[in-house]
Amino acid sequence: MQPIPKWALWLGGALVWVAGVSLALFALAGPARAELAFAPEAARLVCAGAAPEALKARGNTLPLPVQAQRRGCRVEIDFAVADAAVAARAAGSARVELVGLKRARATFPERLAVNRAGIGLAARPGGGLTLSIALETLLGGERGQGAALILAWRSGEGAEARSYLSPTLIIERVEPSTLLRAKRTGN
C-alpha cells in the first residue's frame, strides 16, 4: 500500500472548506432551502481554430492541461438539471463561485454573475445547462493553479426562497507531462 501524498490530503481539506464556506454564505444570505440541483456531466476545452478537447474528470477533480500560451480558450461544462424550469430560470441569473487552489492562506470565494465577464450559461435544448468560462477568468488572479467552482442559483428572497447548487468541482491546472504520467500509472 502506498502512502497518501500530502497534496491529496490538502486537496481533500480544501474541498471540505470550500463546500462549507459556500453553504454557509448561502445560509447567511437569508433563509432558504438548499439542494444539489446541478450535476456536472461532461467538460471540454474549446480553443479557436481547434477541435474541442474532452476533459476527463477524476471524481470531482477535472485536470486541465493548460500551457501558459493558450489565449482565447474556454472550458465548457455540461450540467444535468432534473427540472427544465429551474434550468431555464438559472440560465439568466445564476452565479459562479470561484476560489483559488494551493493558497498560502484561506480566502472567500469570488462570486461572479453569469453571462458577463467571460462567463456564459445557457440552457441546452435537451435539458440541462452549459457553463462556458474563459481561461483568463478561470485562472486569473490567485487562481493560477486552478479553482474550486460551484454553480449556484437562488429562486428569490424571503422564507419561500430556494437555493440550487452544484457540487464543488475542482479544476486543477496540470502540465501535460503530469497528466501523461497519471494516465500511465492508472491514477
WOLINFEN-V625422 format. One line per field, one symbol per residue. ss: DSSP state (A for helix, B for strand, O for the rest). burial: # if it has 16 or more other ideal C-beta (glycine too) atoms within 10 Angstrom, else .. A space follows every 50 residues. Layout:
ss: ???
burial: ???
//
This chain:
ss: OOOOOAAAAAAAAAAAAAAAAAAAAAAAOOOOBBBBBBBBBBBBBBOOOO OOBBBOBBOOBBBBBOOOOOOOOBBBBBBBBOOAAAAAAAAAAOBBBBBB OOOOOOOOOBBBBOOBOOBBBBBOOOOOBBBBBBAAAAOOAAAOOBBBBB BBBBOOOOOOOBBBBBOOBBBBBBOAAAAAAAAAAOO
burial: ..........#..##..##.###.##.....#.#..##.#..###..... ....#.#...######......#####.###....##..##..####### #.......##.#.#....######...########.####.##..##### ####......#.####.#######.............
//
